[in-house]
Amino acid sequence: MLGIENELRLAIAGHGLPVADVLELDDKGLSIERRALQRCVDNPVAAAGGQESAEQRRERLRQRRNELKATGVRNYNQVLAGEEGITVERIKQLLKEETTDQPANWFDLSPKGATQKKPKPQR
């Protein structure tokens, strides 16, 4: 499906790609980058054109990254970013493990590294 929003986009197998990323203009003329389209078709986003949730997408990306690592691909983030049509930084942001700096107990609210000093006795 071809859509026009802020830019001309091609929707294929649940992926949205800018048309500029799919078409190449060289000395022979205009050509389609078939590998980008084939990657989208081989890795559909959701069944029957449905929308995947953020957690489903994160899990799908995590599984694909693990597959790439297992096959020995050294630049797995770059490969994954190319397959998804996004930047490496966005891949890292999406797959970043969520850590919380919440105290273990609700009553332990003192800042980390802060100590309470006892008053010095006067002589």
Secondary structure, 3 states (H helix, E strand, C coil): CEEECCCEEEEECCEEEEHHHHEEEECCEEEECHHHHHHHHHCCCCHHHCCCCHHHHHHHHHHHHHHHHHCCCCCHHHHHHHHHCCCHHHHHHHHCCCCCCCCCCCCCCCCCCCCCCCCCCCC
